Amino acid sequence: MRFSHRWMTMKYLKDNMYWISLLFVFIVIIIIMLKLYTKRSEELEYCISNSSIKAHFISKYKEKVIERCKNEVLAYKILSSIWEIGIIKYNLSPDLLFSLIDKENSEWDPHIISKVNSNFKYNGQGLMQITPPTAKIVAENIGIKEYSLLNAEDNIELGCYLLRTYIDMYGIEDALRYWYAGSWSWKDPVLVKKSLAFARDVQKGRKKWK
């Protein structure tokens, strides 16, 4: 009796193998679709959440940035770049970036070029006042072939990468000193004092943006 029952079961499976295989494939497809749907839902939820937070971020700082750069469109462009690049991509504090830009370029003018040095190529350029030689090294590290220091987004990309690198290497205080004068911030007596004052002013300026 037991053998007969087993034989009947085997016969049933053999006779219906096509439909069983089809059912198995159908179940697998349903599982894959559910996983894709869940993943897509999570991605969509993240995008909506990220867009909402970004909008709040821009709304929070827009007036202060417009007050400095005197241009609403430019203010939005700068804030969008700082959000996407500085905060999301390089995990930098917005108040640190704002204070640093305030210190380097009080008018928030992306086209400004410093006149500190008689040699043009060693003068800081753009929003974060990056020198061409430094920008070239950073661009090579990031893999950017074409850029302009007088383009706000490019300047923020290069500047945020540089600042993130310095912070990871030295910590915030010494990163700001290194930003100011590189290794000379520890070698030259005059630059030691100036770099310390620069770092202190940037840190103090962060309070205005919190």
N, C-alpha and C positions, 0 to 999 in steps of 0.2 A: 504493500500500500504506500509506504513511504517512498519507495523507488518510483512508483507510478506518478506520485505527486511531483517529484523532482523532475521526472521526464516531461511531464505536462508543462511545468514552469519553463524548462529549457526550450521546449517547442514554441511556447507562447512568445518568449523573448526573440527566438530566431525568426518567427513569422512577422514580428512587429519591429524588427531592428531598424528599419528605415524611419518609422515614426518616432521611435525612442531617440534615435540620433538627431532627428529634426527637433524634437522637444529639448534635447540637451543643448543644441546650438542656439535655440531660441532663448533659453534661460541664460546662457552665457552672454548673449547680445544684450538682454535686459539688464544684467548686472553691470556690464561695461557702460551702457547708456546712463544708468543711475549714477555711476561713479563720475562720468563726464559731466552730468548735470549738476552733481554736488560740487565738483571742482569749479565749474563755470559760475555757479551761484555764489560760491565763496569769493571768486575773482570779481564778480560784479558788485558784491557787497563791499569788497575792499575799495573798488574804484569809486563807488558812491560815497563811502565814508571818507576816502582820501580827498575827493572833490569838495565835500562839505567842510572838512577841516582846512583845506587850502583856502576856500572862500572866506572862512572865519579869520584865517591868518592875514589875508590881504586886507580884509575889512578893518582888522585891528590896527595895522600899521600904515595904511594907505595915507591918511592925513599927514602923518609925520614925514613920510617920504615925499609927498607932494610939496609940503612946506619947504623942503630942502632943494629938490630938483626943479620945482616950478613947472612940472609937466605931468599931467595925469596919466597919459598914455605911457610915458617913460617909467613912471612910478609903478604902474601895473606890470610892465615888462621886467623891471628890476625885482619886484617882489615875487613874481612867478618864478624867475630864475633862482632866486635865493631859496625859495621853497623846494623846487624840484632838485636843484643841484646841491645847495649848501646843507639843507636840512635832511631831505630824503636820501640823497646819494652819499653825502659825506658825513652825515650825522653831527653837524655843527649847530651850536646854539644860535638862534637868530639874534639875540641881544649882543652876542660877541661879534657877529658879522656886522651888524648895524653900527656898533660902536667903533669897530675897526675902520669901516668906510667913513664914518664921521670924522675920525682922526686923520685919515689919509686924504680925504676928498670931501671937505665940508659942504660943497655945493652939489655933491652927488652927480658931477658932470662926467659922463662916460667918455667924453672926447678930450678931456684935459690932459696936458703933458707937463710934467714938472720941469722947472728951469734951474734946479739945484746945481746940476753939473753942466759944464761947458760942452762936454761930449754928449750929444743927443742920445746915443744908444744906452747910456747908463742912467737916464732919467726915468722915473716912474711914469707909467701911462695908464689912463683909463680909471675906471671906478675904484679899483683896489690898488692903484699905483704900482703896477708890476713892471720891472725893467725888462727890456727885450731879451738880454742874455738869459735871465731867469726863466722867462716865458718859453724860450726855445727848449731849455732842458726839461721843463715840466711837460710841454707839448709832446716831446719825444717819449717821455715816460708813460703818458696817457695814450699815446698813439694818434694824436691829432696832427694832421698834415697841414691843414689850412685854418688859420685863425687870425683875428685882429684884436689887439689889445684895446682898441677904441670901440669895439663891439661889446656892449654890456654883458651879454650872455657868455661870450668867449672869455672875457675878463673874469667873470665870476667863476666859471669852470676852472680856469687855471689857478685863480687865487684860492678857491676853496680846497682844491687838491693840495696845494702848497701848504696851506694852514693846517689841514688835517694831518699831513705828513709831519710837520713840525711839532704839533701837539702830541702825536703818537711817539715821537722821538724824545721830546724834552719836557712835556707838560705845558700847560697854558702859559704860565708866567714867562718861562724861558723861550717858549715858541714865539711869543710876541716880541721878545728882545731879538731873537734870531731873525724874525720878520723885518725888524727895523734896520739891522746892520750886519746880519750874518754872524760869522765867527768873530768879527771885529767888536761885537758887543761885549766880548770878554777880554779883548787884547788892548784896545785903544782906550786910555783913561777917559778921554772926552766922550767917546761912544758908549762907554760903560755907564756913565751918568745919564746920557741922553736915552739910551735903550731902556734903562730902568724907569726913567720918567715916562717914556712912551708906553711901556707895559702898564704902568700904574694908571695913566690917563685912560687907556682903553678899558681897563678893568673897572675904573670908576665910572666911565661913560655908559657901561652896561645898565646901570640903574635907571637911566632915562628911558630905556626900552622895555623894562619889565612891567 
